[in-house]
Amino acid sequence: MYNRIKIIKGRRWGRRWCSSPTTPIPTTLTTIKTRTVCFFFLLLISVFALSCMDDTAGNGKAHLVVKLTDAPGDYQQVNVDIQDVQVNTEDDSTGWISLEINEGIYDLHTLTNGLDTLLGETDLPVGRISQIRLILGDNNTVMVDSAIYDLKAPSAQHSGLKVQVHADLVEGNEYEILLDFDAARSVHKTGNGKYMLKPVIRATVEQTGGVEDNGAIMGVVNPAASNPAIHVIQDDDTVSTMVGGTGSFFVGELTPGTYRVVFEPITGFVGTELTNVAVIAGDTTDVGTVVINPL
């Protein structure tokens, strides 16, 4: 950003130009005015420079950004009405702080294969945050076979959807929390044909601009019409996704290590599995084309 210095006709900084050249200017007075103008000019520059510094630097705060992504289920839409996002800094019922969020209805089905969206952000006091929770509104729905059904989430509308985080915030740094909403395991059909939301959400925390701690897995399924659910498994931790229209898939924010990748296709195809898939921090492991055979 640049400051624009306005030059008034007949004048300039440090020396006065007069419209009448016949009026003499005392040298001492000119020097005093020059020094005064220079002093205020330097003061103006200092104030401007301070205002351009990072707002979180030196004020005991860190900046937190929260984003949402989805490990989808076999639904056309999963619409979640998010009204508030809060973080807990005290590890008890009194420590909840609301973020400045973009409240509204989010279709989780549009946030797959590495796509995400900004939910909100805020500056927080440095220290530890233990939990994050989403407060939902009443307009939650799911689309199945082109029909829209209400998606009931009673606990999420009262106490909120709580997710364990446990991250330490350092002064002046920016952090990103990515909430991975697993629609496949979160939406349940009851015996009377209604749909309930029992959320399964995975949270990862990363310092923006720092060293990348996590990795990812990508690949392509052939044929895409097999439309498999894809489960990336390490010990008791499972991350799921679905293929895109061309058969491609992407699963990010994975802790470095070795994984199994399980493919569960629709009826008429045989599932398959990849073992010992290595994930390296900062890298994306491309498993290539995975062939799904018909029955």
ABEGO torsion letter per residue (X at the ends): XBBBBBBBBGBBBGBBBBABAABBBBAAAAAAAAAAAAAAAAAAAAAAAAAABBAABGAGBBBBBBBBBBBBBBBABBBBBBABBBBBAAGBAAABBBBBBBBEBBBAAABBGGBBBBABBBBBBBEBBABBBBBBBABBBBBBGGBBBBBBBAAAAAAEBBBBAGBBBBBGBBBBBBBBBBAAAABBBBAAGBBBBBBBBBBBBBBBGBBBABBBBBEBBOBAAAGBBBBBBBEABBBBBBBBAAGBBBBBGBBBEBBBBBBBBBBGBBBBBBBGBBBBBGBBBBAEBBBBBBX
